[in-house]
Amino acid sequence: MVTIPLIFVIAGVLLVVVAVVGGGLEVKELKVPPLPPFGRVLSAIVGVAFTVVGLTLNGFSIPVPGAPRSGGEVTIDSPREGADVPSSLVVVGRVTLPAEDTGYYWLVLQDEGADAYPQQRITVQQDGRWEESVMFGPAWSGKIAKILVGHASGAVDSKLEQSKTAADGTLPKGLRNVVTRNVRVRSP
């Protein structure tokens, strides 16, 4: 797959080759006339710059939903800490870039007995905001619940997908808790 970083790298390498050879190249319909010394130096500088930009863009790709870059902050904006919440609610948060560059963020519910229930992978929007719906079953009524955002590597991510459907209440090793919000689930 041809990407913008790859195009920069290819263009950069070609410009450096033109600088080294000095021009006078002809490949099919592409013809580069001989270059004066200043043109060769300029071609080399621009070629190296393009190559560096292409390699840098490859390392700092556009954020993919659920997989932001390293060093940022993940927050839960709603519900507030200690809030009484209905059995069905939307959890809202933000990822301040840069955050983790590999893996995914997951929304997880944890009951008073510390059993954890993965809900879904969080989809982070371009502006860093995310919101996900959760439902607490009747057993949660009147109890304290923790809403967790955890970071999972790709391998842990697939285990979470499986445990979400298995509903065994356990999380695979490797899920790192990033932020927690304690709430009380209202009685119906």
N, C-alpha and C positions, 0 to 999 in steps of 0.2 A: 504494500500500500504506500503510495506516495503522499508524504505529509509536507507541510510547510517547512519544518526544520530540515527534512531531508533535501528539499529543493535548495535551501540556503547552503547546506554543506556541499552539494554537488556544484552549485554555482561558484562557491568559494574555491573549491579544488580546481575547477576549470580555469578560473582567473589566475590562480597561482601557477598552473601549468603554462598558461599563455605568457606569464611574466618570465618564467624560467626559459621557455623556448624562444621567447622574444617575438612572437607573432609569426606571420607567414604561414599559418596553418589553414588547411582546407579539408573539411570533412563533409561530404555530401553537399548540402546547400549552405553550410556554415563556412564562411571565409573570414579569417582574422588577418588583416594586413600586418606587415612588419611594424613593430613598435619602436619608437625612439626610447632612449634610456629612462626619461621621465615617465613615459607611458608604462614601461615595464615595472618601475617602482610602484607607481600608483595601482597598477593591476595586482601586484603582490599584496599591497596593504589592504585593498578592498577585498581581495580573495581571502586573506587571513581573517578579516573582520566578518565576512559572510560565514566562514566556517565556524568561528567562535559563536556567532549569533545562532546558527543552526544547532550547534551542540548544546548551547544554553537553553534554547527553546525546547529541545528534546528533554532536558532535565526538569524544566519548569512548565510542563504542559498545562493547557487550559483545564481548570478544575472539572472533574467528572462528577456528576451527582453521586453523593455518598462517599467520595474519596478525595477529600481536600488535602492540602499540603501541611508539612511539619512546622511546629512552633507556634501555632495559633491557639485560640481559646474556643471551647465549645460551651454554650450556655443553654439552660432551659429558662425561657422567659415567662412561660405560663404553663401550668398553674404555679402560683407562688408557693414557697416553702410553708408547710403546715396548713394549707388550704383544705377546706371541705370540698370534695369534688363529686360530681355525679358518676354513675357507673359507666357512662359513655362520655368521653371528652376528647378534645384535640389538644395535643401537647405541642407547644410552639417553642422554637429556639433559634439559635444563630451559631454559625461557625465563622470565627474571625480568622481570615487567612493570614499567614499560611498555617495549615494544620497538617495532619498525617498525610504522607504522599502514597502510602500503600495501604490496602485493606479498606474496610468500610466501617461506618458508624451504625450501631444497632440500638433500637429502643427496647428496653427490657423492663418487665415488671417483677418486683420481688415482694413476697408476702412477709408477714411477721415471723414465720418460721424459716426465713432466709431461702425459701425455694424461689428459683428464678425462672421466669417464663419469657423467652424471646418473643417479641411482637413482630417487628419487621425491620428491614434495613432502611435507614433514614435516607431520604432523597434531599440533598442540599441544592438549593436554587443558586443561580449565578451570583445573586447578591449576598449569599451566605445564609439566608433564612431557610428554615425547614419547619414543617408541621406534619404531624402524623396522628391519626386517630387511634385511640385505645379503648377497650371495653373491659371493665372489671366484672367478673361473674358474681352470682349471688353470694358465694362464700366470702367475698371481700367486704361485704356490707358491714359498715360500722368499724372497720379495722384500718390500721395504718398500712399504707403501701408505699413502696419506694419505686420511683420512676428513675431508671438508670439510662444513661447513654454510655455505651461501651464501644471501644475500638477493637476491631477484629481483623487479623490478617486474612489473606485470601483462603488459606486452609481452614482457619477457624470459621470464616464466613460460611463455607459449605456445610460445616458441622451445625452451625446455627440454623441454617435453612432446614436441615434434617430434624433437629431437635424441636423446631417450631411446630412441625407437623406431628412429631412423636409426643409432645407435651409431657415429657418425663420430669420436668422441673429442675433439670441440671444444666449447667452451662459447660461447654468444653473449656479446657485449660487454654489460656492464651487470650481470653477476652479481658481487656484492660478497662476498668471503670474510669470514665472521664469526668462525669458529673452525676450527682444524685439529687433527687427532689423527693422529700417526704410529704405525703398527703394522707388525708383521712377520707375513705370512701363513704359517702352518705348512705344511710339506711333508706330503703325505698319508702 
